[in-house]
Amino acid sequence: ALRETGKPVILSTGMSTMDEIDRAVETLGTNNLVILHATSTYPMEPEEANMRMIPVLRDRFAGVPVGYSGHERGLQISLAAVAMGAVAVERHITLDRTMWGSDHAASLEPGGFATLVRDIRIIEAARGDGVKKVFPGEEAPKAKLRRVPA
């Protein structure tokens, strides 16, 4: 029924096996689908992140955007997901991480969320286009440091 609406679907893979993910993608189809790698532990320990699943999902479901749904403390793992090619990042937000409930400890306060967005934008810019070139800022050091002309 959800597939028939034609609306975008975000599929989180927490608590799932690869067979279950395969069945979900087969059921939902790949149009308007975003798959989020996730480990649904609150808060998640770094050893459970399994970030290598991001390229595995991207390769397995070619053409389907793959992102990351994070439940860890801090920002490092979410930022690593972007560096590994995640096209979307989902994080919980709270007004106070010390509030009662398992979600709050794995959530970001507004300042942390703003920092995450800022750092994601920096990583996106730093990823580049994969074409090796000499940047304008390298020209002066190149002229000064190169001993042998190319």
DSSP file (Angstrom, degrees, kcal/mol; ACC not computed):
  #  RESIDUE AA STRUCTURE BP1 BP2  ACC     N-H-->O    O-->H-N    N-H-->O    O-->H-N    TCO  KAPPA ALPHA  PHI   PSI    X-CA   Y-CA   Z-CA
    1    1 A A     >        0   0    0      0, 0.0     4,-0.7     0, 0.0     0, 0.0   0.000 360.0 360.0 360.0 -40.7    0.0    0.0    0.0
    2    2 A L  H >>  +     0   0    0      1,-0.2     3,-1.0     2,-0.2     4,-0.5   0.916 360.0  52.5 -63.6 -42.9    2.8    2.4    0.8
    3    3 A R  H >4 S+     0   0    0      1,-0.3     3,-1.3     2,-0.2    -1,-0.2   0.887 103.6  58.2 -59.5 -39.6    4.5    1.7   -2.5
    4    4 A E  H 34 S+     0   0    0      1,-0.3    -1,-0.3     2,-0.1    -2,-0.2   0.691  92.5  67.9 -68.5 -18.6    1.3    2.4   -4.4
    5    5 A T  H << S-     0   0    0     -3,-1.0    -1,-0.3    -4,-0.7    -2,-0.2   0.782  94.3-140.8 -70.4 -24.6    1.2    6.0   -2.9
    6    6 A G    <<  +     0   0    0     -3,-1.3    -3,-0.1    -4,-0.5    -2,-0.1   0.495  54.4 138.0  76.6   1.9    4.3    6.9   -4.9
    7    7 A K        -     0   0    0     -5,-0.5    -1,-0.3     1,-0.1    -2,-0.1  -0.466  64.6 -90.3 -78.8 152.8    5.5    8.9   -1.9
    8    8 A P        -     0   0    0      0, 0.0     2,-0.4     0, 0.0    25,-0.2  -0.310  41.8-153.8 -60.8 145.1    9.2    8.8   -0.9
    9    9 A V  E     -a   33   0A   0     23,-3.1    25,-2.3    22,-0.1     2,-0.6  -0.986   8.9-155.2-125.5 131.9   10.1    6.1    1.6
   10   10 A I  E     -a   34   0A   0     -2,-0.4     2,-0.7    23,-0.2    25,-0.2  -0.938  14.5-161.9-104.9 116.7   13.0    6.1    4.0
   11   11 A L  E     -a   35   0A   0     23,-3.2    25,-3.2    -2,-0.6     2,-0.3  -0.879   0.8-159.5-104.9 109.4   13.9    2.5    4.9
   12   12 A S  E     -a   36   0A   0     -2,-0.7    25,-0.2    23,-0.2    56,-0.0  -0.709   5.1-156.4 -86.3 139.4   16.0    2.2    8.1
   13   13 A T    >   +     0   0    0     23,-2.3     3,-1.4    -2,-0.3    24,-0.1   0.289  43.7 134.3-102.4   9.8   17.9   -1.1    8.3
   14   14 A G  T 3  S+     0   0    0      1,-0.3    25,-0.2    22,-0.2     3,-0.1  -0.285  75.9  12.0 -59.2 144.7   18.3   -1.3   12.1
   15   15 A M  T 3  S+     0   0    0      1,-0.2     2,-0.3    23,-0.2    -1,-0.3   0.701 107.0 121.6  62.9  23.0   17.5   -4.7   13.6
   16   16 A S    <   -     0   0    0     -3,-1.4    -1,-0.2    22,-0.3     2,-0.2  -0.867  55.8-139.9-121.2 149.5   17.5   -6.2   10.2
   17   17 A T     >  -     0   0    0     -2,-0.3     4,-2.1    -3,-0.1     5,-0.2  -0.541  36.7-106.5 -90.5 167.6   19.3   -9.0    8.4
   18   18 A M  H  > S+     0   0    0      1,-0.2     4,-2.9     2,-0.2     5,-0.2   0.886 122.1  55.6 -63.4 -37.9   20.4   -8.7    4.7
   19   19 A D  H  > S+     0   0    0      1,-0.2     4,-2.3     2,-0.2    -1,-0.2   0.909 108.0  48.4 -60.3 -41.1   17.6  -11.1    3.7
   20   20 A E  H  > S+     0   0    0      2,-0.2     4,-2.3     1,-0.2    -1,-0.2   0.885 111.6  49.3 -67.1 -37.8   15.0   -8.9    5.5
   21   21 A I  H  X S+     0   0    0     -4,-2.1     4,-2.7     2,-0.2     5,-0.2   0.923 109.6  52.2 -66.3 -43.3   16.4   -5.8    3.7
   22   22 A D  H  X S+     0   0    0     -4,-2.9     4,-2.5     1,-0.2    -2,-0.2   0.928 111.3  47.1 -56.3 -46.2   16.3   -7.6    0.4
   23   23 A R  H  X S+     0   0    0     -4,-2.3     4,-2.3     2,-0.2    -1,-0.2   0.895 111.3  51.1 -64.4 -39.9   12.7   -8.4    1.0
   24   24 A A  H  X S+     0   0    0     -4,-2.3     4,-2.9     2,-0.2     5,-0.2   0.928 112.1  46.1 -63.8 -44.6   11.8   -4.9    2.0
   25   25 A V  H  X S+     0   0    0     -4,-2.7     4,-2.6     1,-0.2    -2,-0.2   0.898 112.1  51.6 -65.7 -39.5   13.4   -3.4   -1.1
   26   26 A E  H  < S+     0   0    0     -4,-2.5    -1,-0.2    -5,-0.2    -2,-0.2   0.901 114.5  43.7 -62.0 -39.7   11.7   -6.0   -3.3
   27   27 A T  H  < S+     0   0    0     -4,-2.3    -2,-0.2    -5,-0.2    -1,-0.2   0.910 121.3  38.0 -71.5 -43.3    8.4   -5.1   -1.7
   28   28 A L  H  < S-     0   0    0     -4,-2.9    -2,-0.2    -5,-0.2    -3,-0.2   0.756 101.3-139.9 -80.3 -25.7    8.9   -1.3   -1.7
   29   29 A G     <  -     0   0    0     -4,-2.6    -1,-0.1    -5,-0.2    -2,-0.1  -0.161  24.4 -91.5  79.8 173.1   10.6   -1.1   -5.1
   30   30 A T  S >  S+     0   0    0     -4,-0.1     3,-1.1     2,-0.1     2,-0.3   0.528  89.9 105.5-104.2  -7.6   13.5    1.2   -5.7
   31   31 A N  T 3  S-     0   0    0      1,-0.3     3,-0.1    -3,-0.2   -22,-0.1  -0.581  98.2  -1.0 -73.5 133.1   11.7    4.3   -7.0
   32   32 A N  T 3  S+     0   0    0     -2,-0.3   -23,-3.1     1,-0.2     2,-0.4   0.807 102.8 137.4  58.9  32.6   11.5    7.1   -4.3
   33   33 A L  E <   -a    9   0A   0     -3,-1.1     2,-0.4   -25,-0.2    -1,-0.2  -0.906  34.1-174.7-113.1 138.3   13.4    4.9   -1.9
   34   34 A V  E     -a   10   0A   0    -25,-2.3   -23,-3.2    -2,-0.4     2,-0.5  -1.000  14.3-151.9-125.1 128.4   16.3    5.9    0.5
   35   35 A I  E     -ab  11  66A   0     30,-2.6    32,-3.2    -2,-0.4     2,-0.6  -0.875   7.0-159.6-102.2 130.3   18.0    3.2    2.5
   36   36 A L  E     -ab  12  67A   0    -25,-3.2   -23,-2.3    -2,-0.5    32,-0.3  -0.942  13.4-137.7-111.7 120.8   19.5    4.2    5.8
   37   37 A H  E     + b   0  68A   0     30,-2.5    32,-2.9    -2,-0.6     2,-0.3  -0.578  40.3 164.7 -67.3 135.5   22.2    2.0    7.4
   38   38 A A  E     - b   0  69A   0     -2,-0.3     2,-0.4    30,-0.2   -22,-0.3  -0.996  39.9-155.4-153.7 151.2   21.4    1.8   11.1
   39   39 A T        -     0   0    0     30,-0.6     2,-1.5    -2,-0.3    32,-0.2  -0.988  24.0-145.7-122.9 119.0   22.1   -0.1   14.3
   40   40 A S        +     0   0    0     -2,-0.4     2,-0.4   -27,-0.1    30,-0.1  -0.326  53.5 125.0 -91.2  55.7   19.2    0.3   16.6
   41   41 A T        -     0   0    0     -2,-1.5     3,-0.4     4,-0.1    -2,-0.1  -0.937  62.2-120.8-107.3 136.1   21.0    0.4   20.0
   42   42 A Y  S    S+     0   0    0     -2,-0.4    30,-0.1     1,-0.4     2,-0.1  -0.938 104.0  10.1-123.3 110.0   20.3    3.4   22.1
   43   43 A P  S    S-     0   0    0      0, 0.0    -1,-0.4     0, 0.0     2,-0.3   0.692  99.3-144.7 -77.3 153.9   23.0    4.7   22.6
   44   44 A M  B     -d   72   0B   0     27,-2.3    29,-0.6    -3,-0.4    -2,-0.0  -0.625   8.3-132.6 -84.9 137.1   25.1    2.7   20.1
   45   45 A E    >   -     0   0    0     -2,-0.3     3,-2.2    27,-0.1     4,-0.3  -0.633  23.5-116.1 -84.2 148.0   28.6    1.9   20.9
   46   46 A P  G >  S+     0   0    0      0, 0.0     3,-1.8     0, 0.0     4,-0.4   0.831 112.8  64.5 -54.3 -35.0   31.2    2.5   18.1
   47   47 A E  G 3  S+     0   0    0      1,-0.3     3,-0.2     2,-0.1    -3,-0.0   0.686 102.4  50.5 -64.5 -16.5   32.0   -1.2   17.8
   48   48 A E  G <  S+     0   0    0     -3,-2.2    -1,-0.3     1,-0.1    -7,-0.0   0.400  83.7  92.2 -98.8   1.5   28.4   -1.8   16.7
   49   49 A A    <   -     0   0    0     -3,-1.8     4,-0.1    -4,-0.3    -2,-0.1   0.884  59.7-170.6 -67.4 -39.7   28.5    0.9   14.0
   50   50 A N    >   +     0   0    0     -4,-0.4     3,-2.0    -3,-0.2     4,-0.2   0.916   8.6 177.9  49.2  51.9   29.6   -1.4   11.1
   51   51 A M  T >   +     0   0    0      1,-0.3     3,-1.8     2,-0.2    -1,-0.1   0.681  65.5  78.2 -63.2 -18.6   30.1    1.6    8.8
   52   52 A R  T 3> S+     0   0    0      1,-0.3     4,-1.2     2,-0.2    -1,-0.3   0.610  76.8  77.5 -67.1  -8.2   31.3   -0.6    6.0
   53   53 A M  H <> S+     0   0    0     -3,-2.0     4,-3.1     1,-0.2     5,-0.3   0.756  78.6  71.9 -69.7 -23.0   27.7   -1.4    5.4
   54   54 A I  H <> S+     0   0    0     -3,-1.8     4,-2.3     1,-0.2    -1,-0.2   0.968 104.1  36.2 -60.7 -54.3   27.2    1.9    3.7
   55   55 A P  H  > S+     0   0    0      0, 0.0     4,-2.5     0, 0.0     5,-0.2   0.839 115.3  57.7 -67.7 -28.5   29.2    0.9    0.5
   56   56 A V  H  X S+     0   0    0     -4,-1.2     4,-2.5     2,-0.2    -2,-0.2   0.950 110.6  42.3 -63.0 -47.4   27.8   -2.6    0.8
   57   57 A L  H  X S+     0   0    0     -4,-3.1     4,-2.5     2,-0.2    -1,-0.2   0.900 113.3  53.2 -65.6 -40.3   24.2   -1.3    0.6
   58   58 A R  H  < S+     0   0    0     -4,-2.3     6,-0.3    -5,-0.3     5,-0.2   0.904 114.2  42.2 -61.1 -41.6   25.2    1.2   -2.1
   59   59 A D  H >< S+     0   0    0     -4,-2.5     3,-0.8     1,-0.2    -2,-0.2   0.894 115.3  49.1 -71.5 -40.2   26.7   -1.6   -4.3
   60   60 A R  H 3< S+     0   0    0     -4,-2.5     2,-0.3     1,-0.3    -2,-0.2   0.878 120.6  35.1 -68.8 -37.9   23.9   -4.1   -3.6
   61   61 A F  T >< S-     0   0    0     -4,-2.5     3,-2.5    -5,-0.2    -1,-0.3  -0.496  87.5-165.9-116.5  60.8   21.1   -1.6   -4.4
   62   62 A A  T <  S+     0   0    0     -3,-0.8    -3,-0.1    -2,-0.3    -4,-0.1  -0.152  72.9  21.8 -51.6 133.6   22.7    0.4   -7.2
   63   63 A G  T 3  S+     0   0    0      1,-0.3    -1,-0.3    -5,-0.2    -4,-0.1   0.266  96.8 109.7  91.2 -12.0   20.9    3.6   -8.0
   64   64 A V  S <  S-     0   0    0     -3,-2.5    -1,-0.3    -6,-0.3    -3,-0.1  -0.858  75.0-117.6 -97.6 126.3   19.2    3.7   -4.6
   65   65 A P        -     0   0    0      0, 0.0   -30,-2.6     0, 0.0     2,-0.4  -0.370  29.5-155.4 -61.9 138.4   20.5    6.5   -2.3
   66   66 A V  E     +b   35   0A   0     19,-0.3    21,-2.5   -32,-0.2    22,-0.3  -0.967  20.5 161.3-120.6 132.2   22.1    5.2    0.9
   67   67 A G  E     -b   36   0A   0    -32,-3.2   -30,-2.5    -2,-0.4     2,-0.4  -0.452  31.9-102.8-128.6-158.1   22.3    7.2    4.1
   68   68 A Y  E     -bc  37  89A   0     20,-2.4    22,-2.7   -32,-0.3     2,-0.6  -1.000   9.9-158.6-142.2 133.7   22.9    6.7    7.8
   69   69 A S  E     -bc  38  90A   0    -32,-2.9   -30,-0.6    -2,-0.4     2,-0.4  -0.957  26.9-157.2-111.9 111.6   20.6    6.7   10.8
   70   70 A G  E     + c   0  91A   0     20,-2.6    22,-0.6    -2,-0.6   -32,-0.1  -0.721  32.6 165.9-103.5 139.5   22.7    7.3   13.9
   71   71 A H        +     0   0    0     -2,-0.4   -27,-2.3   -32,-0.2     2,-0.1   0.032  47.2 115.4-129.8  23.7   22.1    6.5   17.5
   72   72 A E  B    S-d   44   0B   0    -29,-0.3     2,-0.3     2,-0.1   -27,-0.1  -0.443  71.3-103.7 -91.3 164.5   25.6    7.1   18.9
   73   73 A R  S    S+     0   0    0    -29,-0.6     4,-0.3    -2,-0.1     3,-0.1  -0.685  86.8   8.3 -79.6 142.3   26.9    9.6   21.3
   74   74 A G  S    S-     0   0    0     -2,-0.3     4,-0.2    33,-0.3    -2,-0.1  -0.233  87.8 -86.4  84.3-172.2   28.8   12.4   19.6
   75   75 A L  S  > S+     0   0    0      2,-0.1     4,-2.4     3,-0.1     5,-0.2   0.590  93.3  92.9-113.4 -17.4   29.2   13.4   16.0
   76   76 A Q  H  > S+     0   0    0      1,-0.2     4,-2.3     2,-0.2     5,-0.2   0.861  88.6  45.3 -56.8 -45.1   32.2   11.3   14.8
   77   77 A I  H  > S+     0   0    0     -4,-0.3     4,-2.1     2,-0.2    -1,-0.2   0.901 112.8  50.3 -70.2 -39.9   30.4    8.3   13.4
   78   78 A S  H  > S+     0   0    0      1,-0.2     4,-1.5     2,-0.2    -1,-0.2   0.899 112.4  48.4 -62.3 -39.2   27.7   10.4   11.6
   79   79 A L  H  X S+     0   0    0     -4,-2.4     4,-2.2     1,-0.2    -2,-0.2   0.881 108.5  53.5 -68.5 -37.3   30.5   12.4   10.0
   80   80 A A  H  X S+     0   0    0     -4,-2.3     4,-1.8    -5,-0.2    -1,-0.2   0.879 103.7  57.8 -62.6 -36.9   32.3    9.3    9.0
   81   81 A A  H  <>S+     0   0    0     -4,-2.1     5,-2.8     1,-0.2    -1,-0.2   0.912 106.9  47.2 -59.6 -42.5   29.1    8.1    7.3
   82   82 A V  H ><5S+     0   0    0     -4,-1.5     3,-1.7     1,-0.2    -1,-0.2   0.918 109.9  52.5 -65.4 -42.8   29.1   11.2    5.1
   83   83 A A  H 3<5S+     0   0    0     -4,-2.2    -1,-0.2     1,-0.3    -2,-0.2   0.813 107.7  53.7 -61.9 -28.3   32.8   10.7    4.3
   84   84 A M  T 3<5S-     0   0    0     -4,-1.8    -1,-0.3    -5,-0.2    -2,-0.2   0.410 132.5 -90.1 -87.5   2.0   31.9    7.2    3.3
   85   85 A G  T < 5 +     0   0    0     -3,-1.7   -19,-0.3     1,-0.3    -3,-0.2   0.502  66.6 159.8 108.5   4.6   29.2    8.4    0.9
   86   86 A A      < -     0   0    0     -5,-2.8   -19,-0.3    -6,-0.2    -1,-0.3  -0.408  23.7-163.1 -59.8 132.5   26.0    8.6    2.9
   87   87 A V  S    S+     0   0    0    -21,-2.5     2,-0.3     1,-0.2   -20,-0.2   0.503  72.9  31.3 -97.5  -6.5   23.7   11.0    1.1
   88   88 A A        -     0   0    0    -22,-0.3   -20,-2.4     2,-0.0     2,-0.4  -0.991  63.8-160.2-147.7 146.5   21.4   11.5    4.1
   89   89 A V  E     -c   68   0A   0     -2,-0.3     2,-0.5   -22,-0.2   -20,-0.2  -0.995   5.4-166.1-130.7 127.4   21.9   11.5    7.9
   90   90 A E  E     +c   69   0A   0    -22,-2.7   -20,-2.6    -2,-0.4     2,-0.3  -0.958  15.6 165.5-113.3 126.8   19.2   11.0   10.4
   91   91 A R  E     -c   70   0A   0     -2,-0.5     2,-0.2   -22,-0.2   -20,-0.1  -0.986  35.7-115.3-136.4 148.1   19.7   11.8   14.1
   92   92 A H        -     0   0    0    -22,-0.6    16,-2.3    14,-0.4     2,-0.4  -0.532  29.4-151.2 -77.1 149.7   17.4   12.3   17.0
   93   93 A I  B     +e  108   0C   0     14,-0.2     2,-0.3    -2,-0.2    16,-0.2  -0.958  17.1 173.8-124.4 144.6   17.3   15.8   18.5
   94   94 A T        -     0   0    0     14,-2.5     3,-0.2    -2,-0.4    -2,-0.0  -0.949  37.6-131.9-142.0 160.2   16.5   16.7   22.1
   95   95 A L  S    S+     0   0    0     -2,-0.3     2,-0.3     1,-0.3    14,-0.1   0.706 101.2  18.5 -83.4 -21.6   16.4   19.8   24.3
   96   96 A D    >   -     0   0    0     12,-0.1     3,-1.7     1,-0.1    -1,-0.3  -0.863  59.9-157.8-155.1 113.3   18.4   18.0   27.0
   97   97 A R  T 3  S+     0   0    0     -2,-0.3    10,-0.1     1,-0.3    -1,-0.1   0.666  93.7  63.5 -66.7 -15.9   20.4   14.8   26.7
   98   98 A T  T 3  S+     0   0    0      6,-0.1    -1,-0.3     7,-0.0     3,-0.1   0.460  77.4 115.3 -88.5  -0.1   20.1   14.1   30.4
   99   99 A M  S <  S-     0   0    0     -3,-1.7     6,-0.1     1,-0.1     5,-0.1  -0.230  80.1 -85.8 -64.6 160.6   16.3   13.8   30.3
  100  100 A W  S    S+     0   0    0      4,-0.1    -1,-0.1     3,-0.1     4,-0.1  -0.394  87.9  63.9 -69.0 142.2   14.8   10.4   31.1
  101  101 A G  S >> S-     0   0    0      1,-0.1     4,-0.8    -3,-0.1     3,-0.5  -0.061  82.8-101.3 117.6 144.5   14.6    7.8   28.3
  102  102 A S  H 3> S+     0   0    0      1,-0.2     4,-0.8     2,-0.2     3,-0.2   0.796 113.6  62.1 -67.3 -29.1   17.0    5.9   26.1
  103  103 A D  H >4 S+     0   0    0      1,-0.2     3,-0.6     2,-0.2    -1,-0.2   0.869  95.0  61.1 -64.9 -36.3   16.5    8.2   23.1
  104  104 A H  H X4 S+     0   0    0     -3,-0.5     3,-1.4     1,-0.2    -1,-0.2   0.890 100.1  52.5 -62.9 -40.7   17.8   11.3   24.9
  105  105 A A  H 3< S+     0   0    0     -4,-0.8    -1,-0.2     1,-0.3    -2,-0.2   0.792 114.0  44.6 -65.6 -26.6   21.3    9.9   25.6
  106  106 A A  T << S+     0   0    0     -4,-0.8   -14,-0.4    -3,-0.6    -1,-0.3   0.262 103.0  90.9 -98.8  10.0   21.7    9.1   21.9
  107  107 A S  S <  S-     0   0    0     -3,-1.4     2,-0.4    -4,-0.2   -33,-0.3  -0.520  72.0-120.8-103.4 169.4   20.3   12.4   20.7
  108  108 A L  B     -e   93   0C   0    -16,-2.3   -14,-2.5    -2,-0.2   -12,-0.1  -0.894  17.9-133.6-108.8 140.1   21.8   15.7   19.8
  109  109 A E     >  -     0   0    0     -2,-0.4     4,-2.5   -16,-0.2     3,-0.5  -0.487  41.6 -94.0 -79.9 163.8   21.0   19.0   21.5
  110  110 A P  H  > S+     0   0    0      0, 0.0     4,-2.3     0, 0.0     5,-0.2   0.848 126.3  50.3 -51.3 -40.8   20.3   22.0   19.1
  111  111 A G  H  > S+     0   0    0      1,-0.2     4,-2.0     2,-0.2     5,-0.1   0.904 111.7  47.8 -65.1 -40.5   24.0   23.2   19.3
  112  112 A G  H  > S+     0   0    0     -3,-0.5     4,-2.4     2,-0.2    -1,-0.2   0.873 110.5  52.5 -65.8 -37.6   25.3   19.7   18.5
  113  113 A F  H  X S+     0   0    0     -4,-2.5     4,-2.4     2,-0.2    -2,-0.2   0.918 108.8  49.6 -64.6 -43.0   22.9   19.4   15.6
  114  114 A A  H  X S+     0   0    0     -4,-2.3     4,-2.4    -5,-0.2    -2,-0.2   0.894 111.0  50.0 -62.5 -39.6   24.0   22.7   14.2
  115  115 A T  H  X S+     0   0    0     -4,-2.0     4,-2.7     2,-0.2     5,-0.2   0.905 108.7  52.6 -64.8 -41.3   27.7   21.6   14.5
  116  116 A L  H  X S+     0   0    0     -4,-2.4     4,-2.5     2,-0.2    -2,-0.2   0.939 110.7  46.5 -59.0 -48.2   26.8   18.3   12.7
  117  117 A V  H  X S+     0   0    0     -4,-2.4     4,-2.2     2,-0.2    -2,-0.2   0.924 112.8  50.1 -61.7 -44.9   25.2   20.1    9.8
  118  118 A R  H  X S+     0   0    0     -4,-2.4     4,-1.7     1,-0.2    -1,-0.2   0.939 113.5  45.3 -57.9 -48.0   28.2   22.6    9.6
  119  119 A D  H  X S+     0   0    0     -4,-2.7     4,-2.3     1,-0.2    -1,-0.2   0.842 109.1  55.6 -69.5 -33.3   30.7   19.7    9.6
  120  120 A I  H  X S+     0   0    0     -4,-2.5     4,-2.8    -5,-0.2    -1,-0.2   0.923 106.7  51.2 -61.8 -43.6   28.7   17.7    7.1
  121  121 A R  H  X S+     0   0    0     -4,-2.2     4,-2.0     1,-0.2    -2,-0.2   0.882 109.6  50.2 -62.4 -37.9   28.8   20.6    4.6
  122  122 A I  H  X S+     0   0    0     -4,-1.7     4,-2.3     2,-0.2    -1,-0.2   0.924 111.7  47.7 -64.8 -44.4   32.6   20.9    5.1
  123  123 A I  H  X S+     0   0    0     -4,-2.3     4,-1.7     2,-0.2    -2,-0.2   0.907 109.1  54.0 -64.4 -41.5   33.0   17.1    4.4
  124  124 A E  H  X S+     0   0    0     -4,-2.8     4,-0.6     1,-0.2     3,-0.2   0.927 112.0  44.5 -57.6 -44.8   30.8   17.4    1.3
  125  125 A A  H >< S+     0   0    0     -4,-2.0     3,-0.8     1,-0.2    -1,-0.2   0.889 112.3  52.6 -66.2 -38.6   32.9   20.2   -0.1
  126  126 A A  H 3< S+     0   0    0     -4,-2.3    -1,-0.2     1,-0.2    -2,-0.2   0.741  92.6  73.1 -71.9 -23.2   36.1   18.3    0.8
  127  127 A R  H 3< S-     0   0    0     -4,-1.7     3,-0.3    -3,-0.2    -1,-0.2   0.831  82.8-176.2 -62.4 -30.9   35.1   15.1   -1.0
  128  128 A G    <<  -     0   0    0     -3,-0.8    -1,-0.1    -4,-0.6    -2,-0.1  -0.152  41.3 -68.5  68.9-162.7   35.7   16.8   -4.3
  129  129 A D        -     0   0    0      2,-0.2    -1,-0.2     0, 0.0     3,-0.1   0.407  58.7-113.9-111.9  -0.8   35.0   15.3   -7.7
  130  130 A G  S    S+     0   0    0     -3,-0.3     2,-0.6     1,-0.2    -2,-0.1   0.552  77.4 123.9  80.5   6.2   37.6   12.6   -7.9
  131  131 A V        -     0   0    0      2,-0.0     2,-0.3     0, 0.0    -1,-0.2  -0.903  61.3-131.2-102.4 121.4   39.5   14.3  -10.7
  132  132 A K        +     0   0    0     -2,-0.6     2,-0.3    -3,-0.1     0, 0.0  -0.561  44.7 146.7 -74.6 128.1   43.2   15.0   -9.9
  133  133 A K        -     0   0    0     -2,-0.3     2,-0.6     0, 0.0    -2,-0.0  -0.954  52.9-101.8-151.6 165.7   44.2   18.5  -10.7
  134  134 A V        -     0   0    0     -2,-0.3     5,-0.0     2,-0.0    -2,-0.0  -0.875  40.9-141.4 -94.3 120.0   46.5   21.3   -9.5
  135  135 A F    >>  -     0   0    0     -2,-0.6     3,-2.2     1,-0.1     4,-0.6  -0.454  21.6-111.0 -80.4 154.2   44.4   23.8   -7.5
  136  136 A P  H >> S+     0   0    0      0, 0.0     3,-1.2     0, 0.0     4,-0.5   0.857 118.0  59.6 -52.7 -37.7   45.1   27.5   -7.8
  137  137 A G  H 34 S+     0   0    0      1,-0.2     3,-0.1     2,-0.1    -3,-0.0   0.642 101.5  55.9 -67.6 -13.1   46.4   27.6   -4.2
  138  138 A E  H <> S+     0   0    0     -3,-2.2     4,-2.6     2,-0.1    -1,-0.2   0.609  85.3  82.6 -90.9 -14.5   49.1   25.1   -5.2
  139  139 A E  H <X S+     0   0    0     -3,-1.2     4,-2.5    -4,-0.6     5,-0.2   0.918  91.2  46.1 -61.1 -47.3   50.6   27.1   -8.0
  140  140 A A  H  X S+     0   0    0     -4,-0.5     4,-1.8     2,-0.2    -1,-0.2   0.948 116.2  44.2 -64.4 -48.7   52.8   29.3   -5.8
  141  141 A P  H  > S+     0   0    0      0, 0.0     4,-3.1     0, 0.0     5,-0.4   0.885 112.6  54.5 -61.5 -35.6   54.2   26.4   -3.7
  142  142 A K  H  X S+     0   0    0     -4,-2.6     4,-2.1     1,-0.2    -2,-0.2   0.934 108.7  47.2 -61.8 -46.3   54.6   24.4   -6.9
  143  143 A A  H  < S+     0   0    0     -4,-2.5    -1,-0.2    -5,-0.2    -3,-0.1   0.855 119.3  40.9 -63.8 -34.7   56.7   27.1   -8.5
  144  144 A K  H  < S+     0   0    0     -4,-1.8    -2,-0.2    -5,-0.2    -1,-0.2   0.866 123.3  34.6 -81.5 -38.1   58.8   27.5   -5.4
  145  145 A L  H  < S+     0   0    0     -4,-3.1     2,-0.3    -5,-0.2    -3,-0.2   0.714  88.9  97.1 -98.0 -24.0   59.3   23.8   -4.4
  146  146 A R     <  -     0   0    0     -4,-2.1     4,-0.0    -5,-0.4    -4,-0.0  -0.520  42.5-179.8 -71.0 128.6   59.5   21.9   -7.6
  147  147 A R  S    S+     0   0    0     -2,-0.3    -1,-0.2     1,-0.2    -4,-0.0   0.697  70.9  46.0 -98.4 -24.7   63.1   21.3   -8.6
  148  148 A V  S    S-     0   0    0      2,-0.0    -1,-0.2     0, 0.0     2,-0.0  -0.979  89.1-119.7-122.4 126.0   62.4   19.4  -11.8
  149  149 A P              0   0    0      0, 0.0    -2,-0.0     0, 0.0     0, 0.0  -0.333 360.0 360.0 -62.4 143.9   59.8   20.7  -14.4
  150  150 A A              0   0    0     -4,-0.0    -2,-0.0    -2,-0.0     0, 0.0   0.478 360.0 360.0 -74.7 360.0   57.0   18.3  -15.0
